[in-house]
Amino acid sequence: MTPTAEKPEAKPEAKSESKPETKPETKPAAAPGAKSDAQKNLKSIPMEELQKKLGSSPDGLSQDEAKKRLTQYGPNEIAEKKENPYLKFLTYFWGPIPWMIEGAVILSAVVRHWPDFFIILLLLLSNAVVGFWEEHQAGNAIAALKKQLAIKAKVKRDGKWTDPSAKELVPGDVIRLKLGDIVPADARLLPGDPVEVDQSALTGESLPAEKKPGDAVFSGSIIRQGESEGMVYATGTDTYFGKTAQMVQGPESVSHFQKAVLKIGDYLIVLAVVLVALIVTVALFRHDPVMGTLEFALVLLVAAIPVAMPTVLSVTMAVGARLLAKKQAIITRLSAIEELAGVDILCSDKTGTLTQNKLTLGDPFTLNGIPADQVILWAALASRAVDKDTIDLAVIGGVKDDKTLKGYQVVHFQPFDPVHKRTEATVKGGDGKQFYVAKGAPQVILKMATNAAEAKAGVEKAVDGFAGRGFRSLGVARAEEEGKWQIVGVLPMFDPPRKQAKATIASAREMGVSVKMVTGDQMAIAKETAKQLGMGTNILDASGLGDIKHHETAQAAEAIEKADGFAQVFPEHKFHIVDVLQQRGHIVGMTGDGVNDAPALKKADCGIAVSGATDTARAAASIVLLASGLSVIIDAIKESRRIFQRMNSYAIYRIAETLRVLFFMTLAILVFNFYPLTAVMIVMLALLNDGAILSIAYDNVHYKNKPEAWNMRLVLGVSTVLGVIGVVAAFGLFYLGERVFHLDRDHIQTLMYLKLSVAGHLTIFLTRTRGPFWSIRPAKILWMAVLGTQTIATLIAVYGLFMTPLGWGWAAFVWGYALAWALVNDRVKLLAYRIFDPTKAPLLSKKLAEQPIDLTPDIATRAYEIYEERGRHDGQADQDWMEAETEIRKGVQAHAKAGSR
């Protein structure tokens, strides 16, 4: 964590005499993007005049006045263009699939098949209603998640600093801007230090622009260096560029998995069109009625095409996003859920993720006999508590008597930035004398000190000694005159590892995810921390790595791939590490929190902004964590893999069912010249199937202990086998009905309708598991959905709604036939998995017995499970580990005894 302490509140040099409560004389700015005279004036008029026009001062507004202005000017946001819900609903009647259904409706009316007409019309309306409602719900879910990521602003109200949402800003507000902040509204900088602002998103400038007191900074730009206060003069649509910093939710991209699923849809559509064209050709050759044939062909296409696929996809993703939100992981890009399922390398920052981010101060090393308390006091004067930075809070907390600090006045404070890598303060003591203090990285403090030559050996020895014990070091310097610095000592700071981090990392390894530590700390600290966490000590010094433009040799790239972590890392190194690992074929997740982490977060397959990250880091990331620690990320990986499994199950089911219906219908028509289903039956079959399959988004699944990857050979192979077996079963019942029981064709059609409906829904329970269908208990909502639709289908067949009544006896026979074949199909499915995805045979147990077994991964995995079962109480880590070790060792001993019998 970089020090980003904040200065004590110092009174600004110039104050307006106007009262904060007075109303502004003019509206601060014009229409969006308009360069009116009023707006130009507010950007350039003298600050005193601006304050008078805004009715404000450097002390800010009162809360009451801010509420009045919020009513007058409206929220500080750009109102999103809302789509008319009625027009949106009508779009569900436009497109290739709706056109085919509408064509079938029209043809039914032309040939006066009114039952067909009304049922197909019902299908058309139900598809539109379900699609519209589910998309509406998904949109609401994302909107709710976005609200949790709303940018906060540091605003002075009633003379005190508060943290309201940026949309509550009004003209006249005084805001504080620091490193990494996205400027929330157009503002003029108040007296203080200059800042560097990245305006590339607004102006296209590649380099940050320096802004001095009095200059305007625009909404959406990013503070790259420095810290300042500013007075807001334009908000919302009145801002200079006409947009706010709504950078978190970008346009939704299509992930690899979504592309694969959509390709399956295209494949099924092409297959359906070819087979239906064949049926139409044969029917015309046989001189069947043209209109009836066309109507049937259109309905068969509707049944075969995966109408529900986009809806199932969006619902599953939205449900997954809501589940992850409950676990404190906010998804800003839905496709990131699928990408996370394939992550095999996670580059994790150390501070706050692997460690507790609770720094404690050790005994300082001092020079020239200076008392340790004095060195801590000087370091505390070079710190500020307002930003709640962990380093600054630890240093200030090290001062034995808080009253000591009140005897000094901080005249000027220079906050930490990535260029200077230190904080500085100009201080006036109780005697009126002025002096200077600074704190930062020891090498930085040494470089600026005039006594570096005589102090270097002692300082480096102290730093190495601290690092060997896992402490990070902070150099402290003092100067009586500006620029004449003297290093006075080194403060050791210890950030202990998280209690459950070791078990979590081992659990991640068991899941096939390699966790690599990425830290700016020294090698010794990184190695010590990695050793404590059981990560391995193959730590690379990042200072020897290339940058964004540098291409590593094959040997260097392999070293990066095999490393357990990286020390002394700068932001450009993070980007480079991700790039190299991606070139080596890995799916990479990267965590970060700072403004300079944004490029790496954007580059990674799954960028993760950790708890407390800057607005810029959150804007660049795909996932934003609201809770600290690595366990949240592991939870997210597990959930993403469950979502992948649900989509995989749906893909196999959808292909198998489409093949079953298409091939059975095509062969029955071509070979037997018999339409085994009517158009109405096909429509009802599609309607009930699509209605139930949506519940798969909530199904119980087991995640794999390895990264997920789309296996098209496996999916197509298993689904084809199930589809072909389904056709065999369908013709078996057709043979029994016609040749054995001598039923008439009308009864056979009802018989086949019920069989295809029941067997189709039973297929859901087969495709949702890789093992036997009973290996994972289905979710209650899936079970109830299938039971409900099949009850309806059975009643329709029994009592003959739009078809010949079948009766309860034949319905029971069909159910028994379908259940028997489901058991056979389940065995066939297991065989198909063995053929298309064979697993390697395990080593002989004798050879295993001869080798020493490392139980640490198993113990760590069980310890993490106990940790989750007990509600994530960090205080019981040692107890969890001991309990897990006892369980695992007892299990191994029992297994060994059983094997020796």
DAZICOR-V730974 format. One line per field, one symbol per residue. ss: DSSP state (h for helix, s for strand, l for the rest). Layout:
ss = ???
This chain:
ss = lllllsllllllllllllllllllllllllllllllhhhhhhhhllhhhhhhhhllllllslhhhhhhhhhhhlllllllllllhhhhhhhhhllhhhhhhhhhhhhhhhlllhhhhhhhhhhhhhhhhhhhhhhhhhhhhhhhhhhhlllslssssllsssllshhhlllllssssllllslllsssslllllsssslhhhhlllllsssllllssllllssssllssssssslhhhlllllllllllllllllhhhhhhhhhhhhhhhhhhhhhhhhhhhhhhllllhhhhhhhhhhhhhhhllllhhhhhhhhhhhhhhhhhhllssslllhhhhhhhlllssssslllllsllllsslllsslllllhhhhhhhhhhlllsllllhhhhhhhhllllhhhhhhlsssssslllllllssssssslllllssssssslhhhhhhhsllhhhhhhhhhhhhhhhhhlllsssssssslllllssssssssssllslllhhhhhhhhhhlllsssssllllhhhhhhhhhhhlllllssshhhlllllllllhhhhhhhhhllssslllhhhhhhhhhhhhhllllsssssllhhhhhhhhhllsssslllllhhhhhhllssslllllhhhhhhhhhhhhhhhhhhhhhhhhhhhhhhhhhhhhhhhhhhllllllhhhhhhhhhhhhhhhhhhhhlllllllllllllhhhhhhhhhhhhhhhhhhhhhhhhhhhhhllllhhhhhhhhhhhhhhhhhhhhhhhllllllllllllhhhhhhhhhhhhhhhhhhhhllllllllhhhhhhhhhhhhhhhhhhhhhhhhhhhhhllllllllhhhhhhlllllhhhhhhhhhhhhhhllllhhhhhhhhhhhhhhhhhhhhhhhhhhhl
